[in-house]
């Protein structure tokens, strides 16, 4: 390899390096300032706790099929989903799929809801069993023409308590830009306050407002 070729390769490599550096620089300066999104992040995280409980936590209060009231009222006498779903109580804050979605759409992005939360909660999905077949995961909620019901097999993924966020540690993280922003914060579980974990959340700009695009735990 002659000297001129070596010089050309070195120049090209330098150009690539400078281009990458410029891209990072431009992305950094296109990111929103922390002061402009701080209150919105706090609002979203705090509101997410209630939504997370519905989708991943204890869920909604429901009448157990073997409860005295259910047996007395013959609530499940001709219910086609008996054993799979239970009648959500009338005292529940949410008594329809539409009400759950209305609350969720104030917190999470449309893409995250449609790709992650809604299929799990309202549709169900197939899981590859690794041997050429599939197992079907039932939707967490079922709604017919009269009421909404909760799966008897719904797991509580946040049984260890909600994740507490130390908002004073909030920082903008790379690769944030004007349409997608990442923030990091120190957090801990309610029942494990001594175990500090730095968590990164993704937010996206949707219809002129920021929404969570990742789970808050």
Backbone torsions as a table, in degrees:
resi	resn	phi	psi	omega
1	UNK	NA	122.4	-177.1
2	UNK	-79.2	170.9	-173.5
3	UNK	-63.7	-37.8	-177.7
4	UNK	-66.0	-37.2	179.3
5	UNK	-67.7	-41.1	178.2
6	UNK	-61.3	-40.8	179.4
7	UNK	-64.5	-41.1	-179.7
8	UNK	-63.0	-43.9	179.1
9	UNK	-62.6	-41.6	179.8
10	UNK	-63.9	-40.8	179.3
11	UNK	-64.7	-43.4	179.7
12	UNK	-63.2	-41.9	179.3
13	UNK	-63.1	-39.9	178.7
14	UNK	-65.0	-39.5	179.4
15	UNK	-63.6	-42.1	178.4
16	UNK	-62.7	-42.3	179.5
17	UNK	-63.4	-43.7	179.4
18	UNK	-65.5	-38.7	179.2
19	UNK	-63.6	-41.7	178.6
20	UNK	-64.6	-42.2	179.6
21	UNK	-63.6	-40.1	179.3
22	UNK	-65.8	-38.1	178.8
23	UNK	-62.6	-46.3	178.4
24	UNK	-61.4	-43.3	-179.3
25	UNK	-61.7	-44.6	-179.0
26	UNK	-66.2	-41.1	178.6
27	UNK	-63.1	-40.5	-178.7
28	UNK	-62.2	-43.9	-176.4
29	UNK	-81.5	-10.5	173.8
30	UNK	-88.4	-13.3	-179.4
31	UNK	-67.9	146.4	178.5
32	UNK	-67.0	152.1	175.7
33	UNK	-75.0	145.0	-177.6
34	UNK	-56.5	-38.2	-177.3
35	UNK	-63.2	-25.6	-177.7
36	UNK	-84.2	-17.7	-178.1
37	UNK	-119.2	-7.5	-174.4
38	UNK	-53.9	-53.6	-177.5
39	UNK	-62.2	-37.3	-179.7
40	UNK	-67.1	-40.7	178.4
41	UNK	-62.0	-46.0	178.4
42	UNK	-59.0	-45.4	-179.7
43	UNK	-59.8	-45.5	-177.9
44	UNK	-66.8	-46.0	-179.0
45	UNK	-62.8	-44.6	-179.8
46	UNK	-63.5	-41.6	179.9
47	UNK	-70.2	-25.8	-177.5
48	UNK	-67.8	-24.2	-177.5
49	UNK	-59.2	-45.9	179.6
50	UNK	-65.7	-43.4	179.7
51	UNK	-64.5	-42.5	-180.0
52	UNK	-61.8	-36.0	178.8
53	UNK	-62.0	-38.8	-179.6
54	UNK	-68.8	-41.0	-175.0
55	UNK	-87.7	-37.5	-171.9
56	UNK	-124.3	-12.4	-174.6
57	UNK	-101.8	-137.4	-177.5
58	UNK	-67.4	-18.3	178.8
59	UNK	79.5	-146.9	-178.7
60	UNK	-105.3	151.8	176.7
61	UNK	-65.9	137.1	-177.2
62	UNK	-141.1	154.9	178.4
63	UNK	-79.8	118.6	176.7
64	UNK	-64.2	140.4	-176.4
65	UNK	-60.5	-28.9	-178.7
66	UNK	-98.3	13.4	179.0
67	UNK	-74.1	156.6	-179.9
68	UNK	-60.0	-43.4	-178.2
69	UNK	-64.2	-43.8	-179.4
70	UNK	-62.5	-41.5	-180.0
71	UNK	-69.9	-41.3	-179.6
72	UNK	-64.1	-43.2	-177.3
73	UNK	-84.6	-2.9	-177.4
74	UNK	52.5	41.5	-176.2
75	UNK	-57.7	-35.6	-175.3
76	UNK	-108.5	17.7	-174.9
77	UNK	-56.4	-50.2	-178.8
78	UNK	-120.5	27.6	-179.4
79	UNK	-79.4	121.4	-173.3
80	UNK	-69.2	-17.5	-179.8
81	UNK	-107.3	23.6	-178.4
82	UNK	-58.4	133.6	-178.4
83	UNK	93.3	-24.4	-180.0
84	UNK	-101.3	-34.6	-177.2
85	UNK	-136.3	153.4	178.0
86	UNK	-125.2	146.4	-176.3
87	UNK	-65.6	119.7	175.8
88	UNK	-67.4	137.4	-176.3
89	UNK	-69.3	156.1	-179.7
90	UNK	-67.5	-20.3	-179.0
91	UNK	-83.1	-4.8	-179.3
92	UNK	-62.7	143.7	178.3
93	UNK	-64.0	-32.4	179.2
94	UNK	-115.6	122.7	-178.7
95	UNK	-124.6	23.6	174.5
96	UNK	-161.6	157.9	176.4
97	UNK	-62.7	-37.8	-179.1
98	UNK	-60.4	-39.4	-179.9
99	UNK	-69.1	-37.9	177.1
100	UNK	-63.8	-45.6	-179.4
101	UNK	-63.3	-38.7	180.0
102	UNK	-60.1	-42.1	179.6
103	UNK	-70.1	-42.1	-178.1
104	UNK	-65.2	-36.0	-176.4
105	UNK	-75.1	-7.3	173.6
106	UNK	-86.7	-9.7	-173.9
107	UNK	-118.7	-52.2	-173.5
108	UNK	-101.7	154.5	-179.2
109	UNK	-69.2	158.0	178.9
110	UNK	-59.7	-41.7	-177.9
111	UNK	-64.3	-44.1	-179.2
112	UNK	-66.0	-39.0	178.7
113	UNK	-65.3	-48.3	-175.6
114	UNK	-72.3	-31.4	-177.6
115	UNK	-88.8	-28.8	-171.8
116	UNK	-120.6	-63.5	-169.8
117	UNK	-72.4	-47.2	-176.3
118	UNK	-65.2	-44.0	177.7
119	UNK	-58.7	-43.7	-179.4
120	UNK	-64.9	-41.0	-173.4
121	UNK	-84.4	-37.6	-169.4
122	UNK	-119.9	-13.1	-175.4
123	UNK	-115.6	-42.4	-171.9
124	UNK	88.2	166.3	-177.8
125	UNK	-157.3	160.7	179.7
126	UNK	-95.0	141.3	179.0
127	UNK	-119.4	126.9	177.6
128	UNK	-61.9	125.7	-178.5
129	UNK	-89.4	2.4	175.6
130	UNK	85.0	-3.7	-179.9
131	UNK	-126.8	31.7	176.6
132	UNK	87.8	1.9	179.0
133	UNK	-119.8	-165.1	-178.8
134	UNK	-149.9	150.3	173.1
135	UNK	-112.5	138.6	-176.9
136	UNK	-98.3	126.2	176.7
137	UNK	-94.2	119.2	-179.0
138	UNK	-67.8	149.7	176.6
139	UNK	-63.3	148.4	-179.9
140	UNK	-66.7	-33.5	-179.0
141	UNK	-124.9	147.0	177.6
142	UNK	-130.9	134.6	-179.7
143	UNK	-129.6	129.5	173.2
144	UNK	-109.7	-163.0	-174.7
145	UNK	-72.3	-9.1	-176.5
146	UNK	-117.2	-30.4	-173.0
147	UNK	-159.8	176.0	176.8
148	UNK	-112.5	143.8	-176.6
149	UNK	-130.6	151.8	-179.1
150	UNK	-111.7	141.4	-179.2
151	UNK	-61.5	138.6	176.5
152	UNK	-74.6	-12.8	-178.8
153	UNK	-106.6	11.8	-179.9
154	UNK	-64.4	126.3	-179.2
155	UNK	-91.5	149.5	175.9
156	UNK	-98.4	98.1	-176.6
157	UNK	-80.7	-9.0	-179.7
158	UNK	-120.9	36.2	-178.4
159	UNK	-65.8	-19.6	178.7
160	UNK	-77.4	1.9	-179.9
161	UNK	104.9	160.4	179.7
162	UNK	-69.4	154.9	176.0
163	UNK	-85.3	128.2	179.8
164	UNK	-94.3	133.7	-177.7
165	UNK	-108.7	131.5	175.4
166	UNK	-91.2	93.4	-174.2
167	UNK	-64.8	-21.1	179.2
168	UNK	-67.6	-16.0	-179.5
169	UNK	-99.3	6.5	-176.3
170	UNK	-63.3	133.4	178.0
171	UNK	-141.2	149.5	172.4
172	UNK	-76.7	136.3	-178.0
173	UNK	-120.1	153.4	175.0
174	UNK	-70.5	143.8	6.2
175	UNK	-104.5	65.8	-179.5
176	UNK	-64.6	146.9	174.0
177	UNK	-145.7	-165.7	-173.8
178	UNK	-73.4	-14.3	-178.3
179	UNK	-113.3	-23.1	179.6
180	UNK	-137.3	126.6	-175.0
181	UNK	-125.8	138.8	177.0
182	UNK	-113.6	133.5	175.6
183	UNK	-126.8	145.3	176.6
184	UNK	-116.3	149.4	177.7
185	UNK	-153.0	153.5	170.7
186	UNK	-76.5	138.0	-179.2
187	UNK	-141.3	167.0	172.5
188	UNK	-158.1	157.2	176.5
189	UNK	-79.4	149.8	-176.7
190	UNK	-55.4	-38.6	-177.6
191	UNK	-94.7	6.4	177.6
192	UNK	-138.4	59.4	-174.7
193	UNK	-64.6	-17.5	-178.8
194	UNK	-82.9	-11.8	-178.4
195	UNK	-101.0	93.2	-178.0
196	UNK	-82.8	130.7	179.0
197	UNK	-130.0	126.8	176.2
198	UNK	-80.7	123.1	-176.7
199	UNK	-113.7	141.6	175.9
200	UNK	-110.4	129.7	177.6
201	UNK	-113.1	144.2	177.0
202	UNK	-107.9	135.0	175.0
203	UNK	-124.0	149.0	177.1
204	UNK	-127.6	149.5	178.6
205	UNK	-86.0	122.6	-175.6
206	UNK	-136.3	119.4	-178.9
207	UNK	54.4	37.0	176.3
208	UNK	81.8	7.2	-178.9
209	UNK	-134.9	150.2	179.7
210	UNK	-85.3	139.1	176.2
211	UNK	-134.9	151.6	176.9
212	UNK	-66.4	137.0	177.3
213	UNK	-122.9	19.2	175.1
214	UNK	-152.3	160.7	-174.5
215	UNK	-76.2	139.7	-178.3
216	UNK	-92.0	-15.2	178.1
217	UNK	75.3	NA	NA
